[in-house]
Amino acid sequence: VQLQASGGGLVQAGGSLRLSCTASGFRVDDYAIGWFRQAPGKEREQVSCISIDGITTYANSVKGRFTISSDNGKNTVFLQMNSLKPEDTAIYVCAVHISCTSIGRGTWGQGTQVTVSS
């Protein structure tokens, strides 16, 4: 079971990025996939999750700006991030588990750095 996050980069405030979480060794539609982020000096934050049934959840800090989606053909989960703010700067990591309520106990992939300049 492996997850690989990609798509991070440097963007100006107000810009957009799309992160990808590509899975190998399992099908993304058989599990819940979540995105987390951690900024220096801050606690890890669960950003978004998509359940086996396709139900999505978002942190209040990103509601209305971020959208999580799944492409089963590519075995990849995406996080579309719009209207980015400097406070979105963090390392973003995806994880897999049986449900979104327990996603923090799942298997983690390597992260991708997102930097938003003001």
PAMI-778342 format. One record per atom (N, C-alpha, C): x, y, z; residue in one letter; residue number from 1; atom name. Coordinates in pm, 1 decimal, always signed. Each point is the difference from the previous one (the first is absolute). Example, Ala and Ser with C-alpha at 12.3 -4.5 7.8 and 13.67 -1.06 7.14 Angstrom:
# PAMI-778342
+1319.0:-569.0:+780.0:A:1:N
-89.0:+119.0:+0.0:A:1:CA
+90.0:+120.0:+0.0:A:1:C
-35.0:+105.0:-72.0:S:2:N
+82.0:+119.0:+6.0:S:2:CA
-77.0:+109.0:+73.0:S:2:C
//
This chain:
# PAMI-778342
+85.9:-118.3:+0.0:V:1:N
-85.9:+118.3:+0.0:V:1:CA
+89.5:+123.2:+0.0:V:1:C
-17.2:+83.3:-102.4:Q:2:N
+79.8:+122.5:-8.1:Q:2:CA
-85.7:+114.8:-48.8:Q:2:C
+31.8:+119.4:+50.2:L:3:N
-63.9:+123.1:-44.4:L:3:CA
+108.3:+99.3:-36.5:L:3:C
-19.8:+70.0:-108.9:Q:4:N
+95.9:+101.1:-42.5:Q:4:CA
-73.0:+130.2:-26.8:Q:4:C
+32.9:+102.0:+78.3:A:5:N
-60.0:+132.0:-20.1:A:5:CA
+86.6:+81.9:-92.3:A:5:C
-62.9:+79.4:-84.0:S:6:N
+73.1:+87.7:-91.5:S:6:CA
-86.8:+120.6:-33.1:S:6:C
+60.9:+96.6:-66.5:G:7:N
-75.6:+115.5:-46.0:G:7:CA
+23.2:+126.7:+79.6:G:7:C
+78.4:-9.5:+105.6:G:8:N
+27.5:+119.6:+77.7:G:8:CA
+89.0:+96.9:-75.0:G:8:C
+19.0:+117.3:+60.3:G:9:N
+84.0:+100.5:-62.8:G:9:CA
-16.5:+133.2:+67.5:G:9:C
+53.2:+101.7:-68.8:L:10:N
-7.9:+136.9:+48.8:L:10:CA
-105.0:+74.3:-81.5:L:10:C
-92.3:+65.4:+69.1:V:11:N
-107.3:+72.4:-68.4:V:11:CA
-28.7:+128.6:+77.2:V:11:C
-46.5:+100.2:-70.0:Q:12:N
-36.4:+124.9:+66.6:Q:12:CA
-137.4:-14.1:+65.6:Q:12:C
-23.0:+81.2:+100.0:A:13:N
-130.5:+2.0:+66.0:A:13:CA
-109.1:+25.3:-103.2:A:13:C
-108.6:-74.7:+12.6:G:14:N
-109.1:+8.7:-96.0:G:14:CA
+10.1:-100.8:-112.4:G:14:C
+115.4:-64.0:-11.1:G:15:N
+20.5:-96.9:-106.1:G:15:CA
-54.4:-137.3:+32.7:G:15:C
+27.9:-95.2:-89.5:S:16:N
-52.3:-135.8:+14.2:S:16:CA
+109.4:-104.0:-21.1:S:16:C
-19.8:-113.9:+61.0:L:17:N
+83.4:-117.1:-22.0:L:17:CA
-89.7:-123.3:+5.7:L:17:C
+40.8:-105.1:-69.4:R:18:N
-69.4:-127.3:+12.2:R:18:CA
+99.4:-105.6:+45.5:R:18:C
-25.7:-55.5:+115.8:L:19:N
+84.3:-106.5:+52.0:L:19:CA
-55.5:-135.4:-43.4:L:19:C
+91.6:-93.5:-22.1:S:20:N
-38.0:-136.2:-36.3:S:20:CA
+52.5:-97.2:+104.3:S:20:C
-78.0:-100.0:+30.2:C:21:N
+40.7:-108.8:+89.5:C:21:CA
-22.8:-128.8:-78.2:C:21:C
+107.9:-56.5:-51.9:T:22:N
-9.0:-118.9:-83.3:T:22:CA
+30.2:-124.0:+82.7:T:22:C
-88.1:-97.3:-9.3:A:23:N
+11.7:-120.8:+80.3:A:23:CA
+54.6:-116.8:-80.5:A:23:C
+72.0:-87.2:+67.7:S:24:N
+43.1:-125.3:-60.7:S:24:CA
-17.2:-110.3:+104.2:S:24:C
-38.6:-116.8:-47.8:G:25:N
-20.4:-112.6:+89.8:G:25:CA
-140.9:-13.9:+52.1:G:25:C
-86.0:+95.4:-33.3:F:26:N
-140.3:-6.3:+39.2:F:26:CA
-78.5:+95.2:-88.4:F:26:C
-133.5:-14.6:+4.1:R:27:N
-87.4:+87.8:-77.7:R:27:CA
-52.1:+112.1:+88.8:R:27:C
+8.5:+123.2:-47.9:V:28:N
-42.1:+113.4:+82.7:V:28:CA
-148.9:-5.2:+29.4:V:28:C
-78.8:-64.9:-84.0:D:29:N
-144.3:-3.6:+25.7:D:29:CA
-37.6:-107.8:+101.9:D:29:C
+98.5:-74.0:+49.5:D:30:N
-26.0:-100.9:+104.1:D:30:CA
+28.6:+52.2:+140.3:D:30:C
+50.2:+123.8:+7.8:Y:31:N
+40.0:+55.9:+130.3:Y:31:CA
-34.6:+148.6:+6.6:Y:31:C
+11.9:+55.4:+120.5:A:32:N
-7.2:+144.6:+18.6:A:32:CA
+139.1:+58.5:-20.5:A:32:C
+5.5:+113.2:-66.2:I:33:N
+126.8:+70.4:-23.6:I:33:CA
-12.0:+140.2:+57.0:I:33:C
+98.4:+38.1:+78.2:G:34:N
-3.5:+132.0:+61.3:G:34:CA
+125.4:+80.7:-28.9:G:34:C
-16.5:+130.5:+7.4:W:35:N
+113.3:+92.9:-12.0:W:35:CA
+21.2:+68.8:+134.1:W:35:C
+125.4:+8.2:+37.8:F:36:N
+40.5:+69.4:+121.3:F:36:CA
+105.7:+102.9:-37.8:F:36:C
+19.9:+95.8:+89.6:R:37:N
+109.4:+94.2:-20.6:R:37:CA
+63.6:+34.0:+134.1:R:37:C
+126.5:+34.8:-7.9:Q:38:N
+71.5:+41.9:+119.1:Q:38:CA
+94.0:+112.8:-35.5:Q:38:C
-15.9:+110.0:+70.4:A:39:N
+86.5:+115.6:-17.7:A:39:CA
+98.9:+3.6:+115.4:A:39:C
+115.0:+62.6:-18.8:P:40:N
+99.8:+7.9:+107.1:P:40:CA
-58.7:+61.3:+126.8:P:40:C
+19.5:-68.2:+110.9:G:41:N
-46.5:+51.0:+127.3:G:41:CA
-148.0:-16.7:+27.1:G:41:C
-70.3:-65.5:-91.6:K:42:N
-143.9:-20.0:+16.6:K:42:CA
-32.8:-148.8:+5.4:K:42:C
-115.4:-30.1:+56.3:E:43:N
-43.6:-139.1:+4.3:E:43:CA
-49.3:-44.0:-137.8:E:43:C
+7.7:-129.7:-20.7:R:44:N
-52.5:-56.3:-124.0:R:44:CA
-150.6:+24.1:-7.3:R:44:C
-47.2:+34.9:-116.5:E:45:N
-142.1:+30.6:-20.6:E:45:CA
-56.5:-90.4:-108.9:E:45:C
-113.7:-60.7:+28.3:Q:46:N
-69.1:-75.3:-104.5:Q:46:CA
-73.0:+98.3:-89.0:Q:46:C
+33.8:+1.9:-126.2:V:47:N
-53.5:+97.8:-94.1:V:47:CA
-128.5:-49.7:-64.8:V:47:C
+3.8:-122.2:-47.9:S:48:N
-114.7:-51.8:-73.6:S:48:CA
+7.5:-151.5:-5.4:S:48:C
-115.1:-61.9:-26.2:C:49:N
-3.7:-144.9:-11.5:C:49:CA
-114.6:-39.2:-92.7:C:49:C
+19.7:-109.2:-72.6:I:50:N
-107.0:-55.5:-81.5:I:50:CA
-18.5:-145.4:+40.5:I:50:C
-123.2:-34.7:+32.3:S:51:N
-27.2:-133.2:+52.3:S:51:CA
-20.2:-100.7:-112.2:S:51:C
-16.0:-125.9:+37.7:I:52:N
-26.0:-106.2:-96.7:I:52:CA
-128.0:+30.3:-78.2:I:52:C
-96.1:+64.6:+66.4:D:53:N
-127.3:+33.1:-64.9:D:53:CA
+4.5:+131.2:-76.5:D:53:C
+118.5:+63.2:-2.1:G:54:N
+12.4:+126.3:-72.8:G:54:CA
-42.2:+122.0:+79.1:G:54:C
-24.3:-18.5:+130.3:I:55:N
-36.3:+113.4:+84.3:I:55:CA
+127.2:+77.7:+33.0:I:55:C
-8.4:+131.9:-14.0:T:56:N
+117.4:+84.5:+20.2:T:56:CA
-15.3:+84.4:+126.1:T:56:C
+111.1:+24.6:+65.2:T:57:N
+3.5:+86.7:+117.5:T:57:CA
+116.1:+97.1:-14.1:T:57:C
-16.0:+115.7:+61.6:Y:58:N
+100.6:+105.3:-9.3:Y:58:CA
+18.7:+67.3:+135.1:Y:58:C
+121.3:+44.4:+24.0:A:59:N
+24.7:+85.0:+115.4:A:59:CA
-67.6:+134.6:-25.3:A:59:C
-44.3:+64.8:+107.2:N:60:N
-65.8:+130.7:-15.5:N:60:CA
+91.5:+99.9:-70.3:N:60:C
+129.6:-13.7:+23.3:S:61:N
+96.5:+95.5:-55.1:S:61:CA
+9.8:-6.3:-152.6:S:61:C
-49.5:-108.1:-60.7:V:62:N
+13.9:-14.5:-145.9:V:62:CA
-134.7:-15.1:-70.3:V:62:C
-108.9:-5.6:+73.8:K:63:N
-132.3:-16.7:-61.3:K:63:CA
-27.3:+111.1:-100.1:K:63:C
-50.7:-39.5:-115.4:G:64:N
-30.6:+96.0:-104.3:G:64:CA
+118.3:+33.9:-88.2:G:64:C
+119.7:-43.2:+39.1:R:65:N
+120.3:+29.1:-80.0:R:65:CA
+64.9:-126.8:-54.2:R:65:C
-6.8:-107.8:+76.6:F:66:N
+63.6:-126.5:-39.7:F:66:CA
-107.0:-100.8:-39.2:F:66:C
+33.7:-84.5:-96.9:T:67:N
-90.1:-106.6:-41.4:T:67:CA
+78.4:-129.0:-15.3:T:67:C
-48.0:-105.2:+65.4:I:68:N
+62.6:-131.4:-12.9:I:68:CA
-81.3:-82.8:-98.4:I:68:C
+70.0:-77.6:-82.9:S:69:N
-68.4:-84.3:-96.8:S:69:CA
+84.7:-123.2:-28.1:S:69:C
-63.4:-98.3:-59.3:S:70:N
+67.8:-126.6:-26.0:S:70:CA
-15.3:-37.6:-146.5:S:70:C
+107.5:-46.0:-60.9:D:71:N
-2.7:-53.0:-136.1:D:71:CA
+40.9:-145.9:+9.4:D:71:C
-98.5:-86.7:+0.1:N:72:N
+29.7:-142.3:+19.0:N:72:CA
+81.7:-58.0:-115.3:N:72:C
-19.0:+52.8:-118.9:G:73:N
+76.6:-49.7:-113.9:G:73:CA
+148.7:+26.8:+12.9:G:73:C
+32.7:+111.9:+63.2:K:74:N
+140.2:+35.1:+23.8:K:74:CA
+46.6:-44.6:+137.8:K:74:C
-93.6:-56.7:+77.8:N:75:N
+30.5:-40.9:+137.6:N:75:CA
+63.5:+113.9:+79.0:N:75:C
-59.4:+116.0:-14.8:T:76:N
+55.9:+123.3:+57.7:T:76:CA
-111.3:+82.9:+63.8:T:76:C
+33.5:+62.4:+111.8:V:77:N
-89.0:+96.1:+64.8:V:77:CA
+63.6:+137.2:-13.6:V:77:C
-82.4:+97.5:-37.4:F:78:N
+47.7:+135.3:-22.5:F:78:CA
-49.5:+93.5:+108.8:F:78:C
+78.5:+104.9:+23.8:L:79:N
-43.7:+108.9:+87.1:L:79:CA
+19.1:+128.2:-78.6:L:79:C
-111.3:+54.2:-49.1:Q:80:N
+3.8:+127.5:-71.8:Q:80:CA
-5.9:+111.1:+102.1:Q:80:C
+99.7:+86.2:-1.8:M:81:N
+11.0:+107.8:+97.5:M:81:CA
-7.4:+133.2:-72.0:M:81:C
-104.6:+73.7:+26.0:N:82:N
-20.3:+131.5:-61.0:N:82:CA
+6.4:+109.2:+105.7:N:82:C
+14.2:+122.8:-46.0:S:83:N
+4.3:+115.6:+91.3:S:83:CA
+97.7:-23.9:+114.1:S:83:C
+118.4:-43.3:-36.2:L:84:N
+98.6:-35.6:+102.4:L:84:CA
+43.3:+121.1:+80.9:L:84:C
+28.5:-26.2:+127.0:K:85:N
+42.4:+103.4:+93.9:K:85:CA
+137.3:-36.3:+55.6:K:85:C
+75.1:+98.3:+46.6:P:86:N
+130.8:-31.6:+59.9:P:86:CA
-10.8:-102.1:+113.5:P:86:C
-108.9:+0.0:+72.1:E:87:N
-16.0:-95.3:+110.1:E:87:CA
-26.1:-143.3:-48.3:E:87:C
-15.6:-19.1:-129.7:D:88:N
-9.7:-134.8:-55.7:D:88:CA
+137.5:-62.6:-21.1:D:88:C
+104.5:+78.3:+20.4:T:89:N
+135.7:-50.6:-17.5:T:89:CA
+26.7:-113.7:+97.8:T:89:C
+41.3:-115.0:-52.1:A:90:N
+23.2:-118.4:+82.4:A:90:CA
+50.5:-114.0:-87.8:A:90:C
+40.3:-106.7:+66.0:I:91:N
+22.0:-126.6:-70.4:I:91:CA
-132.9:-74.9:+0.7:I:91:C
-43.3:-40.8:-116.8:Y:92:N
-127.1:-71.8:-13.9:Y:92:CA
+29.4:-148.1:-22.4:Y:92:C
-70.1:-82.1:+75.0:V:93:N
+21.4:-144.9:-2.9:V:93:CA
-135.0:-69.3:-14.5:V:93:C
-3.5:-108.4:-76.2:C:94:N
-124.1:-77.0:-7.7:C:94:CA
+13.5:-130.7:+77.9:C:94:C
-114.2:-50.2:+41.7:A:95:N
-3.2:-121.3:+81.2:A:95:CA
-118.4:-85.3:-41.6:A:95:C
+7.7:-129.1:+29.4:V:96:N
-106.7:-94.1:-34.4:V:96:CA
-37.3:-81.4:+122.7:V:96:C
-131.5:-19.9:+18.4:H:97:N
-49.7:-86.4:+106.9:H:97:CA
-139.8:-44.6:-37.1:H:97:C
-64.0:-75.3:+88.5:I:98:N
-129.9:-56.6:-33.1:I:98:CA
-112.4:+103.1:+5.3:I:98:C
+20.1:+108.8:+75.2:S:99:N
-103.9:+101.8:+7.3:S:99:CA
+62.4:+136.0:+27.8:S:99:C
-75.2:+105.5:-28.8:C:100:N
+50.4:+134.9:+26.0:C:100:CA
+9.7:+29.2:+150.4:C:100:C
-81.2:-66.6:+80.4:T:101:N
+6.4:+26.2:+143.5:T:101:CA
+127.2:-55.6:+62.9:T:101:C
+59.8:-95.0:-65.3:S:102:N
+122.9:-60.9:+52.0:S:102:CA
+119.6:+24.6:-89.9:S:102:C
-11.3:+97.2:-89.9:I:103:N
+103.0:+19.9:-102.5:I:103:CA
+134.9:+34.7:+61.3:I:103:C
-0.5:+60.7:+118.4:G:104:N
+125.5:+36.5:+64.3:G:104:CA
+83.7:-120.0:+41.4:G:104:C
-62.1:-116.5:+6.3:R:105:N
+71.8:-122.5:+37.7:R:105:CA
+42.3:-79.5:-122.7:R:105:C
-12.8:+60.1:-116.3:G:106:N
+25.7:-73.1:-123.6:G:106:CA
+144.8:-4.9:-41.8:G:106:C
+20.2:-45.6:-122.4:T:107:N
+131.8:-4.5:-62.8:T:107:CA
+23.5:+133.3:-70.8:T:107:C
+118.8:+53.7:+19.9:W:108:N
+32.4:+132.2:-52.7:W:108:CA
+93.9:-9.8:-119.1:W:108:C
-14.3:+96.8:-89.0:G:109:N
+93.0:+11.3:-110.9:G:109:CA
+99.6:+112.0:+28.9:G:109:C
+88.3:+22.4:-94.0:Q:110:N
+92.1:+113.1:+10.6:Q:110:CA
-73.7:+128.4:-35.0:Q:110:C
+44.1:+108.6:+56.0:G:111:N
-70.0:+126.3:-17.6:G:111:CA
+48.6:+80.0:-118.2:G:111:C
-73.9:+107.8:-24.5:T:112:N
+37.8:+95.7:-103.2:T:112:CA
-13.4:+139.5:+59.7:T:112:C
+98.5:+84.3:-27.0:Q:113:N
+5.0:+132.9:+61.6:Q:113:CA
-86.7:+97.5:-79.1:Q:113:C
-82.5:+72.7:+72.0:V:114:N
-78.8:+109.6:-58.0:V:114:CA
+42.7:+128.2:+69.4:V:114:C
+40.3:+97.5:-79.8:T:115:N
+40.6:+128.7:+53.7:T:115:CA
-80.2:+109.1:-69.5:T:115:C
-70.0:+80.1:+80.3:V:116:N
-82.6:+108.6:-52.9:V:116:CA
+60.9:+132.0:+44.1:V:116:C
+40.2:+79.9:-96.7:S:117:N
+61.9:+128.6:+31.4:S:117:CA
-105.3:+109.9:+2.3:S:117:C
+25.5:+98.8:+84.9:S:118:N
-97.4:+110.1:+12.7:S:118:CA
+28.8:+111.0:-98.3:S:118:C
//
